[in-house]
């Protein structure tokens, strides 16, 4: 499912071209790690904050623009 979403985004020009399979796998792992961190550390931040941060890193990256 994630691969098809990413492929659609690349085709439409919303995402730059990349290896869809590898990025889908990496995205899955980042989300899984975020959930694990939230659960295991019993974070004070709400799930919305963790979700926002995770999506910002995935969609925006960490580079200066």
Secondary structure, 3 states (H helix, E strand, C coil): CHHHHHHHHHHHCCCCCCCHHHHHHHHHHHHHHHHHHHHHHCCCCCHHHHHHHHHHHHHHCCCCC
